Amino acid sequence: MMKTLLLIVALALPPLSRAAAEAVLFIDSSQPDQARLLADINQALFYSPTLRASLSVTVYDINPRPQAFSGEITYRPDAGGSAVARYHPGPLPWLFCQTKGTIRNHLTVSNKEQLCLCLPPN
């Protein structure tokens, strides 16, 4: 009985693995439009469990005074420039779309809907 109950609970839980697709976004949160973009993307992830399950989102903020942040996004201050040196982004806000560590797309973004360009192809 207990084993059956545990099996039912395990099957009902979402998988704990990371999404295969990843969005890596570079912003400067000292720019109001880029800070708003961060908030909009975070809100979209919060309200969409399907998007959260399909896409992992990491944001690197080059602002020397990073914002206090908590949410669905992995937020990393990068005032020292280590992530910038690794990725070499274009004009901010710059988005890289990756699948299993391979960059498939990169572009300057202006709205949260462009995040969908990073979703894995069907």
Secondary structure as GFF3:
##gff-version 3
##sequence-region A 1 122
A	DSSP	alpha_helix	2	12	.	.	.	ID=ss1
A	DSSP	beta_strand	21	27	.	.	.	ID=ss2
A	DSSP	alpha_helix	32	47	.	.	.	ID=ss3
A	DSSP	alpha_helix	49	54	.	.	.	ID=ss4
A	DSSP	beta_strand	55	61	.	.	.	ID=ss5
A	DSSP	beta_strand	74	77	.	.	.	ID=ss6
A	DSSP	alpha_helix	82	87	.	.	.	ID=ss7
A	DSSP	beta_strand	94	99	.	.	.	ID=ss8
A	DSSP	beta_strand	102	108	.	.	.	ID=ss9
A	DSSP	three_ten_helix	112	118	.	.	.	ID=ss10
###
